[in-house]
Amino acid sequence: MTTLNNHKGWFDRLESFGNKIPHPLFLFSTLCLIIAVTSWILSFFNPQLVHPTTEKIVTVRSIISSEGLVYILESTINNFINFKPLGLVLSMMIAVGLMEEIGLAGAAIKSVLLNAPKKFVTMTIFFVGIIGNLASDAAFVLIPPLAGIIFAATKRNPIVGICTGFVAVAAGFTANIFIAGTDVLLSSVTNEVLTTVSDQTITPAANWYFMLVSVPFIMIIGTWITEKMIEPRFPVSEAKITQNTEETYKLSRIELRAVKITGIYAVVFNIALLLMILPENSPLRNSTGGLVPSPFLNGMIPIIMLFFISCSLVYGFLAKKITKMDDIPAIMTRSLKNVGGYIILVFFVAQFIAWFNWTNLSLYLAIGGANLLSAIEIPNTFMLILLIILSALINLIIFSGSAQWALMAPVFIPLFVLLGMEPSAIQMAYRIGDSTTNVISPTNPYLPMILAMIAQYNPKFKFGTFLSIMMPYALILLTSWSILFLIYYNLGLPLGPA
C-alpha cells in the first residue's frame, strides 16, 4: 500500500492552525469588536460613496459613539429575536431531529444500502450518502461503517468502502433531491444580508434545480474516482476483515415493514401535494395562477416539516418506537437536545450582521469593491470562480458551514449583487467550495471517527494514506462540479424557482 509519512507537512501545519482558531462564538464576538473599532477609526475620515441604486450618500457610522451606544442597548434583543435563520432552522431541527431520534433516518439508510445490487453498490452509497444528509449526524455515523461492511461482503476493500461512504456524506453535503435544512439555513442568512442592498429575496428552493442535476453528477464522478483511481491502489488483501457483518446492521422484520409502509406513505403525501398544486385556482398558487411567487414557495418550511414529522410518526407507530401518545412530545424534546449551542452561536452571529449593516461598513465595502471591480472589468464568471476557491480554502479552517456563510455572506452578497449577480448564484458558488473540501478539512469533527473505523481493518493505516485517498475526491469534485455550475449558469438555466 502506498503510504505517506506522518511528519509535519503543510497539511499538519494547517491542522495545527485550524485547531488554534477559537470557537465560532468567540470568532463572531471578536468580529463585533473589530467592527466597532474599524467604524470608529473610519468615522474620523468621514469616507463617502454614492449608492449606485438609490444614489444616496453612504457614510460609515461609528458604533463607539453615543448614537451607537443607544443602538446597541435598544437593538440587541431584537437583533436576536428577529434573526430570520433562527426560527427557520429551529423548525427544521424539530422535524429532522424527530426523524433521526425515532429511528426512521437510520432505518431508511440501512434498508437502501443493504439491498443495493452489487453492480451498483458504489453508486448507491453515493446516492444514500448525499440524501442521507437530511439525517445530519446519523449519516456520518451510519453510512461509512455500513459501506465498509458492504464492500467486505462483496470481496472489496472495506477501507475503500468506509472512505467512499465518508466522501458521499461529506463532499456531497450540499446536494440533495429534497429541500434540506442546509437550504433553509443558507437562504435565510442570504436574505438577512440582502436587505442592505436590494429588495430581492430567495426561497430555500433557490438552488434546487441545480441540486437535482448535481446529485447524479456527484454519483457518477464519485463512483468513477472510487473504482478507477482508488480501488486499484488498495486490494482487498491489505485489509483485515473483522467479524462485523451485515447482520449487525440488518433491520428487524417489524422495522423493515415499517420502512416499506412509510415509503408508501411518503409517495402518497407527495402525490397529494402535487394534486393540490396543479389546479390553477389552487390556494397554493398566486392570484394569477402562477407558482413564482406563491403561498406554496413561501410556505415550503411548514410543508417540509409536515412531511418529515408525519413520516416519522407513521414509522414510529408501526415500528413500536411510539407506544403511547405521551411518547411523541418526549421524543420531540430529545430531538432538540443539541440545539443549545446553535442558539448561543446565533446570538453573536445576529449581532455581527446587524452591527456590520448599521455601521454601513457592509455597504461601504460592497460599493467600493464593486466600483473597483467594475473599473478593471473582471467577468462575473471569474468572480464566481474566485468565490468557490475562497470558500474551499476557508472551509479548511472553519468547518461549520453556517458559521462560514454567516462570515462570508455580509461581504460577498452585497458586493456581487451590486455587480449584477443573482443571489442564488452567489450562494451556490459558496456551497460548492464549502462542500468539496469537507473531506480534507482538518477541522472536520468526524475525521477521528472515520480513522477509528479504518483502524478496525488495518491498525497501521496512517493519516497520510487517508489524505492520499481523499485528495483526488476533493480536487476532482471541486473542479468538475465548478465547471458544471459555470456552464449551467452561463447557459442562463434557472438554479431554482425564481
N, C-alpha and C positions, 0 to 999 in steps of 0.2 A: 504494500500500500504506500502510495506517495504520502510523505509526511513533511510538515513544515516545523522548524524548530520553534520553541515556545519562548525565545528570548525577546527582550524588549524591542519591538519594531514600531512602525508608525501606528499600527492598529492598537498595540498595547498602550502607547502614549495617549492615543485618542480615548481609549477606555479609561485611563487614569484621569484624563482631563474631564471626561464626562462624569466620572464619579465625584469630582470636586464641585460640580455645578450644584447649587443649592436646590432644595425642593421648590417646585413651581410657586408655592405660596410665598417664599422668600424672594424668588425671582421677580414676581409681579409687584410685591411691596417695594422692592428696590427700584423697579422701573417707575413706580409712582414718585419716589424720591427724586429720581433723575429728571422726570418731567417737571417737578416743582422747581428744581434748581435751574434747569435749562430755560424754562419760561421766565424765571426771574431775571436771569442774565440777559436774555434777548429783549426783554421789555425795556431795558435801558437804551437800546439802539433803535427801538421803535421800527422794526422792519415792516414794510408794507408791500403787499402784492394784490393784483386785481383778480378776483374770481372770474374765470373765463365764461361761466354760465350766467351768474347774476350780475356781474360787473361791479360788485361791491368791493370795497377795500377790506382786505384781510390783514389784521394785525395780531401779534402774539400778546395774549393776556397772561399776566403773572399770577400764579396761584398762591405765591407768597406775597400776599397783599391783603388789605382789609376786605376788598371785594372777594378775593379768593378764599379767605377765611370764612366769610359768610356763606359762600357757595359750598364749601366742604361741610359745614355744620348743617346746612339745610338740605343737602342733596345726598349725603352718604347712604342713608337708609333707602331712599327712592332709587338710587343707582342700583342697589342690590335687588330690591323687590321688582323693579321694572326691567331688569335684565332679561330679555326675552328667552335666551337659551335655557335659563334656569327652569322655568315651568315646562318647556317643551321636553327637555331632557329627562326631568323627573317623571313626566308622564310616560315616556318611552321606557324608562327604567322599571316602572311598575309592571308594564306589560311583558317586557323581555325578561325581567328578573323572575316573574311568576313562571314563565315558560321554562327557565333554567332550574328554578327551585323545585318545581313539581316533577321534573324529570323528562319532560317532553323533548327538550333540546337534545339531551344525551341519547334518548331512545331513538330519535329520528336519525341522528348521525350513525349510530351503531347499525340500525336497520338497513340503511342505504349502503354503507361500506361493506358489511359482511355479506351482502347479496349481490355485489358487483360482479359482472362477468370477468373472468381472468384477463381476457384480452384488453379490457378497458379499465383495469384496476387503477393505473396511474392517473388516467383522465378523470375517473370517478373521484379519486382522492382530491384532485384539484377542485372539482366541482363542489364536493361536500365541504372542503376547507373554505372556499370562497363564500358559499351560502351559510356555512356554519358560523360566520362572524356575527350573525344575528344573535347567537347564543353567548357572545362575548367570551369570558374566560373558559367556558365549557369547551369551546372549540380548541383552544390551546392545550387543554388538559386531556381531551379525549382523542382527537384526530391523530396527532403524531404517534403515540404508542400503538393505537389500533392499526395505523398504516404500516408500522414496523411488523406487527404480528401477521398482517395480510401478506406482506412481502415475503416473510419467512415461510408462510404456508404455501406460497406459490413458488418456492425454491429460488427466491431472490434475496439479496442482501437486506436484512431488516434495518440496518443503519441508514441505507439509502431511503428506505420507506419512511423512517422517522423524519429524516431531513425533508423528504417530499411533503409530508404532512405539515411540517412546520412552515415551509415555504408557501404552501397553499393557503394557510391561515394568515400568515404574517404579510407576505408580499401582495396577496390578493385582498388585503384588508378592506380597501375602499370600494371594491367592486361587489355587485350583487344583482340578483334579478328582482329583489324586493327593495322597497324603500326602508332603509335601516336606521338605527339610532345615529349612525355617523352622518347620514344625510340631514337629519333633524338638527344635530348639533352644529355642523359646519354652516348650514344655510342660515341658522338663527344668528350666528356670530357675523356672518356676511351682511345680513340685513341690519344688524345693530350698527355696523360701521358705515353702511351705505347712506345712512341718514345725513351724514356730513356733507356729501357732495351730490346726492341725487335723490329723487323721489321713487326710484326703482326699488322693487323688492323681488326676491326669488322664493320659490317654494322648495320644500325638501326634495321634490322631484326634479329639481333644476338640472341635474346631471344624469337622470335616469336612463334616457335613450342611449347615451354613450356607455353607461354602465352595462346595459343589456348587450351591447356589442363587445364590451371588454371581457365579459365572463367567458365566452367561448374562446376568445383570443388568448387570454391568460392560460386557459386549459390546454390549448394546443401548444403554445410556446413552452409552458412548464413541462408538459409531457415530453416534448422533443428534447429539452435540456436534460431531463432525468434519464431518458432511455438512450440517448445518443452521446451524451457528454459525460454524465456522472456514473451511470451503472457500469460501463466498460472498465472504469478505473477501480471498481470495488466489487470483485467477485464474491459470491455468497460464502465461499470457503473462508474468507477472512473475518467472518462474524461468528461468534459462538451462539448458537441457537439455544435460548433458555427454555424453561418449562412453560413460560407464558404462552397460551394458545388462544384461539378464537373463543373457546369455551368460557374464558374469563369474562369476555365482553358480550356474550350472547344474551339476547333478551329472553325473559320467561315467556311462556305461552300467553299469559294474560297481558303482558306488556306488548307483545307482538300484535295481538288482536287489537289492543287499544291504539297502537300506532296506525294500523290499517284503517280503522274506523275514523280516527282523527283526520287522516289524509283524505278520506272521502268527504268528511265534513268541510275541510278546507276548500276542496274543489267546489262543493255546493255553495259555500259562502261567497266565493269569487264569482260564480255564475250569477247568483242572486244580485250581487253588487253591479255586475255588468248589465243585467236586465233593468236595474234601477236607473242606470246612466243613459241607456240607449234612447229612450223616448225624448223627443225634442222639448216636450213640456215637463220634463223631469225637474223636480225641485233641486236636484243636484247640479243642474245647468244654470247658466246665467240668463238674464232677461231676454237675450236674443237667441237662446237655444245653444250657445256655444259652451265649450269646456274650459276656455282660457280667456280670462279668469273665470272661476265658478266656485260655488259652495263646495263642490267635490274636492277641488285642489286646496281650497282654504281649510277644509275640514279633514285633511288627509291624516293628521295625527290621531284624532279620535277614531277614525275608521281603522287605522292600523292597530291602535290599542284594542279596539273591539275584536279584531281578528285574532290577535295573539292571546288575549285573555280568554276568549271563548274556546279557542283550540286547546288551550292549557286546561280549562275546566273539563272539556269533553274527555281529554286524555286522563286527567286526574281521577274522575269518577270511574271510568272504565278500567283503569289500572289499579284501582283501590288505593290510590295515593290520597284521595279525599274520601273519608268515611262518614263525615257529618258536616253540616253547613258551617259550623264554627271553625272548621279546619281552613276555610278559604281566607278569612281575614288574617289568621295566624301565618299562613304561607305567604300572603301578600306582604305582611310586615317583614318576614325574613328576607323577602326578595329585595328589600331596601336596606339591608343591614350594612352595606358598604357605601352608602350614599353620603355619609357624613363628610368624608374627605373631599368629595366633589363640591358640596355646598360651601365648605370653607374656602376652597380654591376660587369658586365663582365670586365670592365677596370681593376678593382682591382683584380678580380679572375685571369685574364690573367697574371698580374704582379706576383702574388703569385706563380703560377705554373711555370712561366718562371724563376723566381729567385730560386725557390726550385730546379729546374733542373740545372741551371747554376752553382750554388754553389756545386753541386754534393751531397747535403745533402740527396736528394731522393735516389740516388744510394747507398750512404754510409749506410743509414738506411735499405734499402732493402737487400743489400748484408750481412750486419751484422746480420739483423734479420733472413735472410734465413739460414745463417751458424748456428746460434743458434738453430733454429727450426729443422734443419736437424740433428744436433747433438743429440737432445733429441727425434728425430723421432716421431713427432706428425703427425698423419694421416691427409691427406688433408681434409677428411670429417669433422674431428673435427675442423679444421681451418675455414671451411666454416660456421660451427655452431656458432663459436665464432664471426665471422663477422656479421652473421644475428642478433645475440643478441646485439652486439655493435651498429649496425645500428638502431635497435629498440630503444635502450636507448638514443642514441644521438638525435633521432627524437623527443624525448620528450621535448628537449630544443631548437632544431634548426628545425623548421617545414619545411622550404624551401628545397625541395628535390634537387634542382640544387645546392644550396649553400652547402648542406651537402655532396653531392657527390664530388663537387669541393674540399672540405676539406679532404675527406677520400681517394679519388682515388689516389692522389700523393703518399700516404703512402702504401696503400694496393695493388694497381695494380702491382707496381714493386716487392714488397715483395712476393706476391703469384705467380706471373709469374715465378720468379726465383725458386720457389718451384715446378714448373711444372704444374701449374693450367692454364686452359684456361681463357682468359679474359672475355669471355661471361658468364662463371660460376661465376666468382668473381662479376661481375656486377649484375647477377641475385640474388645472395645471399644478396647483399645490398638492392635490390629492395623489397625483401620480408620483411626484417626487417623494412625498411622505410615505407612501405605501411600499415602494420597491426597495427602499433601503432598510426596512424593518428587520430584514433577515441578517443584516450585518451591523446593526446598531449595538454598540457595546452596552448601552443603557437599557436594552430590551430586558425587562424583568423575567422573561421566560427562558432566556438562554441557559441559566444554570439547570433548570428543569430538563431541558432538551439534552444537555450534555450528560445529565444523570441517567436519562433513559438510554442513551447510546452506550454508556458505560456498562450497562447490563449485558450488552452483546460483545463489547470489546473494551475492557478496563484500561487498555493502553492507548485508546483513542485520544488524540491531542486536540487542543483548541485550534491550533494552526491548520490541522486537517479539516476540521469543521469549517473554518473560514474559507479554505480552498474549495469546498463544496458550495458554500453559499455565494461566493463572489460571482461565479458565472450567472446564477439566477438574478442577482441584484443588477449587474451591469446589462445583461441582455434584456431583462424585463424593463428596466429603466429606459433603455434606448428604443426598443421596439414599441413599447406602449406609448412613449412620447411621440414617435413617428406616426403611429396610428392616430393619436389625438390631433396632431397638427394637420394631417391630411384631412381628417374628418372636419376639423374646424375651418380650414381653408376652402373646403367644398361648400361651406355655408349650411351644413346639415345641423339641425337643432340638437342641442345637447340634452334637452328635456322639454317638457311643456313650458311655454313662454311665461 
